[in-house]
Amino acid sequence: MAKITVIGLGPGSILDMTPRARTAIEQAEVVVGYTTYIKLIEELLADSGKQVIGTGMMQEIDRCRLAVEEAAAGKETVVVSSGDAGVYGMAGLVLELVLKRPEKDRPQWGGVVAGVSAVNAAASVLGAPLMHDFAVISLSNLLTPWELIRKRIQMAAEGDFVTALYNPKSKKRVENIEEVREIMLKFRSPDTPVGIVTAASREKQTKVISTLQDFTKEEINMFSLVIIGNSQTYVQDGWMITPRGYENKENL
């Protein structure tokens, strides 16, 4: 049996990919991933002679099953995800599929190669908004009931967590982000800073810093990541900062 490894590509730029991830891709015989993610590493695959399997959105199970089968057939295989493959990526699904096979038919599990997640990339663009406790919540209700997502938003708001939102708004799902705003306003000031980063670390990267009162008026899409500050978060000179509390030890 060959090995199957799941790789986090980072947020988009080759420069943000870890050396370990790049080495794993270079050593693989088969590279599997969502077509959009495959395009992020085209320069690593050109003239490489590797077998490349790219599939569209909503084909995650088929894509991962194909990858496991290739590894079980004796080909060194990697499955690529943007960001960190263990954060809303393919790591869990691939591992589940491997473990469902009889032991004698399982490919070797090569583990997960960690990548820079979208939340880290977006935070770095905004300044330092994640310096204290934070929650990461996806607003996509394709796999999670909206009632449960709403409960998680409320708990994060009550707990004064900085809150990062993945999949904040799609063409069909336009009201959910408004409901998040309404929930947050019950527990936080309308002036609470909210950062919106779209296409973090990619060519068309944009950054906007707004407020909890007004942030939904900005352009937000599935390539955006929204970071809602906590009660201590502030903006200075265009940078969003959440104090860690060091000023309690020593006057800055």
Disulfide bonds with the S-S distance in Angstrom:
none
